Amino acid sequence: MKKLLAIEWLKIKNYNAFIVISLLFILGIFLANYIVYSVNKNIVSDLGQAGKMIAFKPYDFVNTWQTTSYVTGNILIIPALLLIILITNEFSFRTSRQNIIDGWSRNQFINVKLIQAFLVALASTILVIFTAFLFGLFSGTETSFNHFSSVGFFFLKAFTYNSLAVFIAVWIRKTGFSIGLYFIYMGAENIISQLLDILSIRLKKDGVGDFGNLGDLLPMNASDGLLAFPDNPVKSMTKMILPAENTNLVFVVALVYLALFIWGSRMLFIKRNL
C-alpha cells in the first residue's frame, strides 16, 4: 500500500490545482478563525464596560479547540472539491483503466482513494490543532485541553465530507457534474435540515416532546451537528427554546453514514465497467 500511495503522490505533487487549492485551504483556516477572533474582539470593544462584563473569548485555551474546529468545519468543502477533481481526472484521462491494466486490482485502486480521503482529513485535523494551539497561545491564557474532543469530531466531519466526495466522483466520473451535484446535495440537505430543526423546536414548544434536532439525523448534518460553537451569553439565552443535544445518538448516526459512503464508493468502482 505504501508503494501505491507513493505513486499517488507522484501524480499530484506537481499538479497546479492540488498546490493552489491546498494553499487556499491552509490560508482559509487561519483567515476564517482570525475573522471570528477580530469580530468578537471588536464587538466587546464597541460595547464598552458592558462588553467587558459579559466578554466571551472564543480563543482562550478553554474554548480554542472547540471554536477552531467549529469555524474550520465551515470550509471543509474546499479539500472535498480537491478530491473530486483528483479522482474524476483519473476517469477523464483514463489513468484508472491504465492502473488496472498495469496490475492494480480494483480493490487496490479504490482503497488508495479512500485512504487519500482519510489522509486529507488527517492533515486538516493537524492544521486545526496547530491553529487552535497558536490562537490559544496568543490569548495569554493557561494551556488547557478542555473540549479537545471537538478535534476528534472535526476529523469525523472532514472524513465524512471527503468520503462523500469520493462517492460522488466515482459515481459521476465527470468533474463539472460531480462538483455541481456535490453543491446541489449540500444545499438541498441544509434546507431540509433547517426545516426539520424548525419542526423540532415546534414539537418541543407544543409539548409533544423533545426529540433533539431532527436535522442532525441527515447524512452530512450528522457530522455537522457534533461541532458546536462554545457556550456564550447569546447561546445561553436560546437554550430554553432549542431542542436537547443528543450527541451520542448523532455520533453513531454519523459513523453509520460514513461507513455507507465508504461501502458505496467501493461497490460502485468494483462493480461498474472502467
N, C-alpha and C positions, 0 to 999 in steps of 0.2 A: 504493500500500500504506500510506503514511503516513496518508492520509485514512481508510482503513478501520480502522487502529489507533486513530486519534483517536475514531472512532465507538465502538469497543470500550471505550475509556477512559470515554466519556460514559455507557456502560451500567453500569459497575461502580463508578465513583469515589464515588458516594454510597450504594452498596449496603451495608447493615449487616453482612451476612455477610462480605463482602470485607474491610471495615475490621477487624472483630473477629478473624477468622482470621489476617489479615496481622499484626496486633499480637501475637496469641498466638504466632505462629511466630517473630517477632523476639525476643520475650521468652524463648521456649523455647530459642533459640540460646544466649543469654547464660546462662540458668539451667542448662541441661544442662552447659555447659562449666564453670561455676562449681562445680557439684556434683562433677564429676570432679576439679577442682583442689582443692577442700576435702577430699574423701575421701582423696586421695593425701597431702595435707599432714598430715592427722590420723593416718594410718597410720604415716608416717615419725616423727611426734612420739611416738606410743604405743610404738614400738619402741626409743626412746631412742638410745643411742650406736650400737647395731647398725643402726638405721634410717638414721642419718646416713652410715654406711659404705657402705650399698647404696642410698642415696637415688636415686630416679628422679624427675626433674622433667619431667612431660609438657608443660609450657608454657614451658620455656626456648626461646629462639629456634631452637635446633637441632631441637626437636620440635614447636613450636606449630602449624605449618602442617598437619602430619600428624595431630596429636591433634585439633585443632579440626575438620578435615574429617571425620575418623572419627566423632567424637561427634555432630556436627551431622547426619551422614548417617542417624542413627537416628531423626530426627524429620522426614524429608523426606515422610512420608506426609501431613503437615499441608497443605503447598501443593498436593499432588496431589489431596487431597479438595476443596480450594477450586476447583480447575479442574473437577472432576466436577460440583460444584454449579453453577458458572457455565455450563458447556456444556449440561447437562441442562435448565437453566432455559430455554435457547433453544428447546428442543423443547416443554417444558411450556407456555410462554407463546406458542408459535408465532412467535417473532421470527425464527427461522431461515427459515421459509417467507416471512415478510414481507420479509426482506432479499433473498431471491431475486426476489420479485415487484417489489421496488424497483430491481432492476437488477444485483444482485450475481450473479456466476457461482458455481456450486457450488465450483469450484476456489478462488475468492477467499475464500469463507466458511471452508472447512476449512483453507486456508493461514493465514488470520488466527488460527485457533485453535491451530495448531501453532506459529506464531510467538509467540503468547501463552505457550505452554508453554516455549518457548525463553527468552523474556524473564523468566519467573518463575524459571527455573533460573539465569539470569544474575544476577538480583537476589539470589538465595540465595547464589550464589558470592561476590558482592561483600560481602555481610554476613559470610560466613565469613572472607574476607580481613581485613576490619576487626576482627572479633572476635579472630582469631589474632594480628594485629599488636598489639592492645590488651593481650591476655594476655602476649604476649612482652615488651612494654614493662614491664609490672608485674613481670615476673620479674627485671628488672635485669640481664639478660644481653646480650651483644653481638648486634647485629642480624645475622641470618643468614637465607638463603633455602634452607637445607637442607631437602630433601623438599618443596619448593614444588610439585612435580609432583602431589602429593596434592590440591592445589586443583583441578587440571585433572580428576583422577579424580572429585572431588566433583561438578564440573559435569556430567560424563558421567552420573553416578548420578542427579543431580537431573533432568536432561533425560529420562533413561530412565523414571524414576518418573512424570514429568509426561506423557510420551508414552503410557505405559500407561493413565494416567487419561483422556487424550483418546480413546484407542481404545475403552475400556470405555464411556465416556459416549456416544460416537457410536453404538456398537453397541446398548446397552441403552436409552438415552434417558430413563430414569426415575431420579430422584435416589436414592431409597432403595435400589432394586435395584442400581444402579451402585455405590454405596458398599459395599453388602453383598458384591457379587461381588468388589470390589477387596480387601476384607479377607479374604474366603474364599480368594481366589487367593494372596495374600501369605502367609497362614498355611499353606496347603497346600504351597506351594513351599518354605517354610522347613523344614517337617517332612521333605519329600523330600530337601532339601539336607543336613539333618543325617544322615539315613540314608546318603546317598551319601558324606558325609565320613567316617563310621564305616567304611564299606566301603573307602575309600581308605587309612585307617590300617591296617586289617586286611591289605589287599593288600601294603602296604609291610612290615608286621611279618612276614608269612608268606613274604616273599622273592619274591612273584610279580612285583612291580615297583612303582616309584614313579610314579604317573600324575597326581600333583598332587591337589588337592581336586576330586573329580568334581562336587560340588555347585555349584562355581563355573561350571559349564557350563550351568546353568539360566538362563532369561531375566533374572530380577531379581537373582539371586545373582551373575551375571557382573559387573555393575557394583558390587555389594556387595564382591565378592572383591578388587577393585582397591584398596579402602581398608582399611588395617590399622592397629591401634594401634602406636605406635612400639616398637622393641625395648626390653625391660626385663628385669630379673632373672628374673621369673616366666616371661616368654615365652621366654627363652633356655633355661630348663630343659625346656620342652616341645618344642623344635625337633627333638630327636632322634627323637621318635616321630611328629611331624606330617609330612605329605607336603610335597614341594617346592612353591614358589610359581611357577606358570607364568604370570607377569604378561603377557608378550607375547601368549600364546595367549588368555588371558582377556580382554585388551583388544580383540582382534579379534572375539572372540565377542560381547562387549558391544556393539560397534559394529554388528554384524550384526543383533542383536536390536532395537537402537534403530531401525535402518533399516526393519525389518519392522513395528514398531509404527507408524511414520510412514506407510509404504506402506499398511498395513491400514486406518488411520484414513481416509486419502484415498479408498481404494477403497470402503469402506463408505458414506461420505457421498455420493460421486459416483454410485454405482450404485443406492442404495436410494431408495424414494419418500420425499418430505418428509412 
